[in-house]
Structures are given as structure tokens and as C-alpha cells.
Amino acid sequence: MQLVIVESPAKAKTIEKYLGSDYRVLASYGHVRDLPPKDGSVDPDDAFAMTWENYADKSKQLKAITDLAKVADRLILATDPDREGEAISWHVREVLRARKALPKEVERVTFNAITKATVTEAMKNPRELDDDLIDAYRARRALDYLVGFTLSPVLWRKLPGAKSAGRVQSVSLRLIVQREREIDVFKPQEYWSVTAEMEHDGTAFTSRLTQFEGNKLDRLSIGNEGDALRAKQAVLDGNFSVQSVETKPATRNPPPPFTTSTLQQEASRKLGFSADHTMRIAQGLYEDGTITYMRTDGVQMDSSAISAARLAVANRFDASYVPDKPRQYQSKAKNAQEAHEAIRPTDFGKDKAGGGDHARLYDLIFKRALASQMASARMERTTVEMADGTGRNILRATGQVVLFPRLPRLVRRRVG
């Protein structure tokens, strides 16, 4: 018998069904132990030695894991493919080692999607626990503890009723203080802009004053109400005629598939979801096997997923919507954790999943990932400059027309 440890019971049921009768899959229900909240749990004078304590409410689950581990031929640690997942696997291993219940064979497997093909392939490619990720977790946890025990008492004295502070809160407070200091020394500067609502052949548009009395205007050029009123009157009195028309082609590439942060931003903007709610729904979609792992900084997709997305685009639209070459994305953020793919559907043939908020979030993820492999939008941008009789006052209007996609319902015109 082979014992597999994952984090959630929902995931355990699904994976056990994929692996068959030779495997038993148990959930750890997240972390199984932590630093006890008392002095001395981290000792800086002893090479930052750390003392761990099992969670009391995990005793029943740890006993179940221990009992099966004692009779298992192999232990497979299959928690989430990130730093916290690596740490949970390490904690489980250390608890079993202390209880003398560790099987001779201990392996670590990771997968970024819970599908039968992905899980079975991962089982064929086990590895050892990643010491670098474990050390990163331990350093993070030690900082939480040491900073929290130093800063929290100060916080409680200054702000009665406040919660504990840690490494994140202390840095966030510093950023806020720095920004407040910048605001304090900021010197506001008054500026005005002049725009004109115009119409030609029944089409309304907005133009902007870019030259006044022979002088080119930037954002701060008109610095007081008096000058602004003079400029306004000059526009009202002027008889403007078209001086030049410039038309240029332009393209707009689709954005990359979602990362954790961009998913949270778009779900907030389009669906009104909080970050916590977005991640809870995404966790459910991941455990159901409909999307890849939802905690990632990576914007790249697996080559097989790219091929599937391109095929889906061709089937849903036509070949003109598929770019000549697959799109490859790279993160622009420094120190991005790109070990995982971007968030994407596990099956591009499935455009719906679940109901309610699950369906709404899946729809957002599906469309973003599919669009990332579509052809660029082709546009035509036009700039029109109009001068009054003196030639010293100039208005500028800009607009763009989408030439491709050619579907009438997707064509939009903007002037402004």
C-alpha cells in the first residue's frame, strides 16, 4: 500500500479515485504544527533554533496518518506546489519521523492541475523535498515570530484592541509612513485644461486645446483661472477649420493569462469579489480539476495548453483569429515566482464550470486564457488638428476605429 498526503479532503477523494486501490490518500487539513505562541520558540542565540508544536485540533488526523504510515510501503507527499505546500510536507515527514512511523521510501510529487493525466504523470516523476523552499518557509516563519513578539506589544500600547503585527504589517506601516511624509512635503500646483465639445456631420466628439496664443501647452501651462477663462473665450470666439489629418495603423496585443494578483484585480473590478472570496472560489475550481494552481506569478502556459487554446480559437471563430506563431509571455516583475503556469482552464473545450460565483470566476479565467492566444487587434488611429483664423490657437481631436476583429458586434468607435 502507498500512502499519499494532500492538503484538503476534497482533493484527497478526487486523487484517490484517479490512482486506484493500491493507494490511500489522506488530507492533512493544511499545516499540522507551528511555533507555539510563547517566548523561546525561536532562539536567535542558538542559530535561530525553532521549537515546533503539533496543533491540538489535528491530533485525530495525525493519528490516522501515523497509523497508515506504519503499514505503508511508500509515503508520497503531494501537497500544493508552492512554499507552504513544501513546508506542510516537511512537517508531516518530521512528525512521522519523531513517531518512528516513517516508511523507508519517502517521495515528493507536485502537480499544478488535478486531472487524471496530470496526477498520474506526476506520480511517475517523484523528487525529494526541496530544502531551499523549506528554509525559505522557516525564515519567513521566524521573521513573523520575532518581529511580531517585538512589535505587537508596542502596537497594543498605542492602539488598544489592535491585532498582532508581523513582518508584513511592519513593512506595510513603513510604506504608509513614507507615503504620508511625501504628501506632507508635496507642494500642490494649480493647472487648468480647456476642451471643446464639437460636432461634424452629426458625430459629436471632444477636442483639446494644445496651442494657445502661439504657445504649445503641456499639463501645467495654464496655471490660473484668469488664463483659463481667456483660453476658453478664444476657443468660443474662434472659427476653427481643419489644418491637418493624420491616420496611423496600430495594433493591440491581448494580455497574458491571469496570475494570482491580476485575477484578484479583475475579479474585483468586473465581479465585485474581494481578494479572499476570489481565492476561495479559485481553490474550489482547482480542487474540482477545472483550473490550474491558483497561486502563481507566472504568465506562461504549457505548450500543450497553448496548442489546445489555439485549436479552441480556430474552432470558435476562424483561422484569421489565430496568430501565426504561439504567443509566449514572460513576467515583467522582478523576482517573480514563475515555477508555476499562469492560471488557466485544464480543458479549453469546457467553457462553463459549476454555477453562481464559481461559474462567473471560471468564465473570467477561461476568456482571459483563450484571448491570450488570439491575434492582435488591428486599429486605425486618426488625429485631427484644427486652427482658428489666427493660426495661434489649435484644437486636437483623436479617435480610433477597430478594423480587426471584423465581427460587427465587436467593432467599436471611440473619439475623444
Salt bridges, closest charged atoms under 4 A:
GLU16 OE2 - ARG24 NE 3.74
ASP34 OD1 - ARG141 NE 2.85
ASP67 OD2 - LYS63 NZ 2.90
ASP80 OD1 - LYS11 NZ 2.50
GLU84 OE1 - HIS31 NE2 2.75
GLU84 OE2 - ARG83 NE 3.59
GLU84 OE2 - ARG140 NH1 3.26
GLU86 OE1 - ARG108 NE 2.98
GLU86 OE2 - ARG127 NH1 2.95
GLU94 OE2 - ARG93 NE 3.04
GLU94 OE2 - ARG97 NH2 3.45
GLU107 OE1 - ARG74 NH1 2.23
ASP144 OD1 - ARG167 NE 2.89
GLU182 OE1 - ARG179 NE 3.20
ASP201 OD2 - HIS200 NE2 3.22
GLU213 OE2 - ARG230 NH1 2.58
ASP227 OD1 - ARG230 NH2 3.37
GLU246 OE2 - LYS248 NZ 3.69
GLU266 OE2 - ARG269 NE 2.95
GLU266 OE1 - LYS270 NZ 3.23
GLU341 OE1 - ARG344 NE 2.70
ASP351 OD2 - ARG316 NH2 3.43
ASP357 OD2 - HIS277 NE2 2.78
ASP357 OD1 - ARG360 NH1 3.46
ASP363 OD2 - LYS367 NZ 3.27
GLU385 OE2 - ARG396 NH2 2.56
